[in-house]
Amino acid sequence: MSTPFYVSPQQAMADRAEYARKGIARGRSVVVLTYADGIVFVAENTSRALHKVSEIYDKIAFAAVGRYNEFENLRIGGVRYADLRGYSYDRADVTARGLANVYAQTLGTIFSSVGEKPYEVELIVAEVGRSVEEDQIYRLTPDGSVVDEKNYVAIGGSADTISTYLGQRHRGGMSLAETLKLAVDGLARDPNGGSPRTLTRDQLEVAVLDRQRFQQRKFKRILGSQLERLLSGDETAAADEQAADPE
């Protein structure tokens, strides 16, 4: 009888983390930044049907990179959790921190399970507050770790390069047009130091959590002519609801 091949638990976890990391790095990036009136989500995504950014609840949104079927299952589970908690208790009891904890438990259980592969996903859960100081952004890694991010975060693709770029240029009180331009410039950068790409509105998925909305639901998508005007630096386009499509 042959002797079973032994792999230390530390090596097994490191191998699983590397497997998930490589899968995530193959995808295109998503960036999330705070601005004066809320939080903006910008993803490089040419599909109009398969979203990387979605609404979860009144003031909470979700962004993800990696395998679509895996993070879509997590998104649906998050919506169900939020609806059930809001119905059973109070809508104010549904928070980004609570949802992040639920996702962390799910991802951690899957990551440590020998019988299945780890999820190749990285998530962002964000909640807009009554002021910039109350905004919350959480990043979740495939092993279930939760990181409380401040002001900006990038996941997927060349996330490290983009995060460095955003960190050098992001500042408090930026308008939506300024923040969107910064996000797009970060996504367009070449991690190898080459010339930046040109990203058009058809290559972008953009949404915001806007604290200035009178509706209880703060999430809205930025589409069509409104997105085009914001990309060109038109500050007045931020107030245009006609091209926005609440999910």
N, C-alpha and C positions, 0 to 999 in steps of 0.2 A: 504494500500500500504506500502510495506517495504521500509525503508530508504536505499538508495544506500550506499554501503561500501566505505568509504573515505580512500584513500591512498595519502599521501603527495607527491608532485613531487620529493622531495629529496629521499624519500624511494623508489619510483618507479624506479628512475634512479639507485639507489644503487642495487636494486634487479636485474635489467637488466644487470648491470655490473658484478654482482656475477654469474649470469647465464652464461654469455659469458666466464668469467674467468674459471669456472669449466669445460666447454666444451673444452677450449684450453689446460688446464692442463692435460687432459686425453691423449693427443697426445704426440708423441716423439719429442724431441727437435731439433732445428736447431741453429747452431752457425755461426757467420760471423766475420772474423778477418782480419785486415790489415797485410800485410807482405811486404818485401822490394820491390817486383815488382808488387804489386797490392792488390787485395782483394780475400780471399778464403771463399767459402761457403761449410759447411759440415752439412749434415742432416743424421739422422738415418732413413734409408728408404730401405726396401728390394724390393720394386717394381721398375722394370725397365721401366714401362710405365707411372705410375702416379708420376710425378715429383713434388717435393717441391721447387726446385730451377730452375729458367728459365731465359732466356734472354728476355729483353724488347726492347732494342735498342743498338746502337753502343757500348756505354760505361756503360750501365745501366743494372742491373740484379735485380731479384725479388726473394724473399724467403718467405715462409709462413708456418704456422702451423694451425691446426684446421680442419674444415669441407672442404673436397676437392672440392665439387661442388661450395661452396661459394668463396673460394679463386681462383679457376680456372676462374670463371666469372670475378673476379676483374683483374686477369692477362690478360685475353683477352681484357678487356676494356682498360687496360693500354697500350697494344700493339697497339690498334687502335688509342688511343690518341697520342702516340708517332709518329706513321706513318703519321697521318694527320697533326700534327704540323710540323714535319720535311719536309713534302711535301709542305705545305702551306707557310712556312717561310724559315727556314734553319735548317740543321741537328744540328747545334750548339745550336739552341734554345730549343732542347729537353734536359731537365735536370732532375736529380733525385729530386731536390727540387720542381720543377713544378709538376712532377708526384705524389710526396708525398702529395702535396696540393690537387690534384684531388682526390686521394684516401681518404684523410681526410674528404673532403666534402661529398663523397659518404657514408663512414662509419658513419659519424656524422648524416647524414639525416636518415639513416636506424635505427640507435641507438635510436634516439629521436622520431621515428614514433610509435604511439600507435598501429597501425594496423598490424604490423609485428614484428617478434622477431629480436633481434640484431644478427648480424653475429658473429659466433663463430670462429673468425679468428684473427691472429696477423700477421702483415706483416713486411718485411724489404725491403726497396728500397735502393740500393747502386749504386754509380757511381765512377769509377776509374778516377783519375786525372793524370796530367803529373808528379806529385810527390806525396809522401805520404801525405804531408800537404794539398793537394787539394782533397784527397779522401773524399767521403761523404757517410755516413751511416745513414739512417733514420728508426726508428721503429714506427709503427702505431698500436695503440690499437683499440679494437672494438668500442670505443666511438668516434673515429676520432681524438684522440690526437696524435700529432707528437712529437717524441723525437729525437733530434740530438745526435747520439751516437758517441763516439770517440774510435777508435782502435778495439773494440770488442763488441759483443752483443750476447745474447742467448735468444731464445723465445721458449715457449711451454715446457711441461713436467716439469722437475725440473730446470727451468731457473735460479732461484735465486742461487741455489747451484753451477751451472755451471759458472755463471757470476762471483761469488766470486773466484772460482778456476782460471778462465782466468785472472781476474784482478791481482791476485797475481803473475802470471807467464808470462804474455804477455809483450814483450818489443819491442822497435823499431828496425827495421833492421833485423828481423828474416827471415830466408829462407823459401821457401815453405814447404820443408820437416819438418822443425822444427815447423812451424805454424800448419801444418796438424796433427802432432803428438800431439801437445797441444790441438787442437780441439777434436781429438778422445779420448784423455785421459779425457777431461772434460765431453764428452758425456757418457763415460763408468762409471763415478763415481756413487756410490750408495748414494742417498740423505739421507738415514737412517744411513750412516756411515759404511756399510758393505764393503765387498771386491769388487773392481771394476770388471766390466764385460770385456770380451774380444770381441771386435768388429772387424769383418773381412771385406774385401773389398766388399763382397756380401751384407753386411748390411748397406753400406754407399752410399750416393749420394754426390759427390764432384764436384765442379766447381770453376772456377776462372775468375776474370776480370784481365787480364794480360796486364799491360801498355807497356810491351816490345814487344808485337805482332806487326808485320808490318801491318797486316790487320786493316781496319777501325773498324771491329767488334772485341772487346777485350774479349768477352765471349768464354769460351771453357769448356767442361766437361773433367774431369780426370777419365779415365776408365781403366779397364783391367790391363795389365802388368805395365803400367805407375803408376797406383794407388798403385799396390802391391809394386813396388820399392820405391815409396815415403813413404809408411807406414813403410818400413824396414829401412828408413833413407838414401836412396840413393839420394844424392843431384843432381846428373847428370840427374835424371829422369825428373826434372822440364823443361828441354829443349827439351824433347822428344815429338814431335807433332804427332807421328804415332798413339798413343792410344787415342789422344784427338778427341772429336767429336763436332765441333762447331754446335750449334743448328740453 
